[in-house]
């Protein structure tokens, strides 16, 4: 994957982590799909935490010069999808994450650890 999308994934991971997101997963899907290079999946424990996570991702990526193509879902709902083109961010409530199980659907993608995102 190119450094642009990797940088976006790193910024997103850090933003989610700063808001105490649970079980942040980065899945490299560029080799199996044209949708994006990375899916980033995380969940919060309450609607206010989900909203805070979405706001933090949007703010940090915006400061880095990245604007979303679209954001779907209500920030206080159980699932917000943030499409940045090269990356797609899924912020869930715990219950909705278990229900939709995107990790299973995208299991052919490569799981990426935080340390890998920090390498140049």
Secondary structure as the mmCIF struct_conf table of DSSP 4:
data_model
#
loop_
_struct_conf.conf_type_id
_struct_conf.id
_struct_conf.beg_label_comp_id
_struct_conf.beg_label_asym_id
_struct_conf.beg_label_seq_id
_struct_conf.end_label_comp_id
_struct_conf.end_label_asym_id
_struct_conf.end_label_seq_id
HELX_RH_AL_P HELX_RH_AL_P1 UNK A 3 UNK A 18
TURN_TY1_P TURN_TY1_P1 UNK A 19 UNK A 20
STRN STRN1 UNK A 22 UNK A 28
TURN_TY1_P TURN_TY1_P2 UNK A 30 UNK A 32
BEND BEND1 UNK A 34 UNK A 35
BEND BEND2 UNK A 37 UNK A 37
STRN STRN2 UNK A 38 UNK A 44
BEND BEND3 UNK A 45 UNK A 46
HELX_RH_AL_P HELX_RH_AL_P2 UNK A 47 UNK A 63
TURN_TY1_P TURN_TY1_P3 UNK A 64 UNK A 65
BEND BEND4 UNK A 69 UNK A 69
STRN STRN3 UNK A 70 UNK A 72
BEND BEND5 UNK A 73 UNK A 73
TURN_TY1_P TURN_TY1_P4 UNK A 75 UNK A 76
BEND BEND6 UNK A 77 UNK A 78
STRN STRN4 UNK A 79 UNK A 83
BEND BEND7 UNK A 85 UNK A 86
STRN STRN5 UNK A 87 UNK A 93
HELX_RH_AL_P HELX_RH_AL_P3 UNK A 94 UNK A 100
HELX_RH_AL_P HELX_RH_AL_P4 UNK A 102 UNK A 105
TURN_TY1_P TURN_TY1_P5 UNK A 106 UNK A 108
BEND BEND8 UNK A 109 UNK A 109
STRN STRN6 UNK A 110 UNK A 112
HELX_RH_AL_P HELX_RH_AL_P5 UNK A 114 UNK A 118
#
